[in-house]
Amino acid sequence: VSCSIAASVAGQLDTTAIWREAFGPREGWDSASAAAAALCKSIARRAAETLACDHADTVIASATGTAFTTEAMQHRLDNEGPVWLEPEQMLYQPSHVLAALAHLEGGVRGSAMTFLGPDAAGTAVRYAVRRLASGRAPAVLCGAYEIATPRTAQRLSSLELDPEHAHFCFHVLRADGRTDHTSALLESARSTQGGAGGPAVASMRALARELVA
Amino acid sequence: MPGGASIAAMHCLTPAGVGVDALWEALCRGPVPGGPVEHFTTPRGAPHAGFVAALPGSPAAPGRLRALFAAALETVLSGVEDRGRVGLVLATTDMGGNAFAGDEGELEERYPGLLPRGLGEELGLGGPHVMVSTASASGGTAIGVALDLLRDEELDHVALAAADCITASATHGLDSLRTLSRDGCRPFSAERRGIGIAESSAALLLGGRGSGPRVCASASSNLTTHLAAPQAAGIADALATVLDEAALRPADVALVHVHGAGTRAGDSAEVAALERVFGDRLAALPLLSSKGTLGHLQGAAGLIGALASALCLTQRAKPPTWRSKPRDTAFAHLDLGGRALGEGHAVSLCSGLGGVNNATVLAA
């Protein structure tokens, strides 16, 4: 099936203040949790804004998913003193939360899927194309995000993660091929210049670049 | 939708023991008690959990998740000599719980997102390797991914496995949501207070021309208005979609393995969804929740539900939903007892945080 990119959005957000609070003294934990949740909501909102429909699937890829939340939770549990976590942390712990939030923010019905790992973007694109080709979805929000802490970036150095920024790139794929998507593709391709957002986000950006070429 | 696949092999490691025979025996015999959680300080609501006693090593070992996956996969792949056209689909909720709780050693061999590549190479699988992570619905949604791969990537088989271990971050996180109960899972009971969790792994080898049970279709829905609250609309959407994709009518269903976790809101939403799809027929529809027997197996729950459904179809029988007594009067009409099964298909349901729901249809 030939599918087109009907819309795209890509960007990066500074995470240094969140990590400073989350992995610093106890008094910073609450604001770090709220900021991490707001970060996820912000990315999902940007993704959902590209969806101009009420029925779409969402397929999201990430090399490390929400490992940043698990790492922050473990940091709290490793500290001396009372052991507790905030409910909001657990709500934002599943890697699927970005896909779920995109559906919530976009007010769409359909299925949502999350793939993890360095090869997840390719898996996500192929999965999205299958959903379109089989007629199971009229549109698919297909994208990637990466939010890596300094410790995770260091310990998974082969993935070349950026510990200072959250990166994201989303495309709305359609099978009809009638939408004029040139400007969105160019914007997406341009945003890849010099951006190192990990393998999943880089692959999503490369997809747009290839289509533009 | 064309599709579906034969189940060439299935295996599991649960608190009930190793293998599907042990699973079936436990489903028929009754609840498997959990053990004390000793590898981290537990919250007040969760002093116990279910463990796979047969798997050597500490539940806290950084490589525990990988070991759970490997043990299930090695068994279902044992009869496959040419693995060049075998794909791999893994599923988990784990975002590095044990990996981050461990020492500062090598993360690349134990981080969940990197396990498909490593295990695929170790097992000599030449097909695509994929990690699915859709919260507690991971094992169910992964079935749909495996069916798609098998159909579209010219593969002989797809090995599908779901696993989770008992981690401090997930346990404390679930406790913060007030989801955990000291009393464990009591599906549809008037005394249900939440869930008890367990570690496990389950695996299916899909493909080939087996004469055993088949997976006919699998569909998911993320229709929701809330990140945490289970909602009937999304469950009903997944259920209606999978029946449509399998070209079945509600009357063709002889068994539903429900998510049935034993939370107040979850059980109510699930029954409301079943009533929407099955109407008056629901009262005569055999229902099973294996969580009363095993606890909540987290990311593996959906795959264990599919395994239990396949066993019911093979055995032509449905074990009772244990720990559902005393029954909540709102659910008095449900058929939760043990009984023989008639002809028909089975549907396995599972749900997860974030409003994700999956329904999978199986046939004998």
Interface residues (C-beta under 8 A of the other chain):
Chain A: T58 S62 A63 T64 G65 T66 A67 T69 T70 E71 M73 Q74 L77 D78 V83 W84 L85 E86 P87 Q89 M90 L91 Q93 P94 S95 H96 V97 A99 A100 L101 H103 L104 R109 G110 S111 A112 M113 T114 F115 L116 G117 P118 D119 A120 T123 Y127 R130 S134 R136 T152 R155 L156 S158
Chain B: M1 F40 T41 P43 T93 M95 G96 G97 F100 A101 E104 E106 L107 E108 Y111 P112 G113 L114 L115 P116 R117 P128 H129 V130 M131 V132 S133 T134 A135 T141 V145 D148 D152 A168 S169 A170 H172 G173 L174 D175 S176 L177 R178 A219 S220 S221 N222 L223 T224 T225 H226 L227 A228 D237 A238 E245 G352 L353 G354 G355 V356
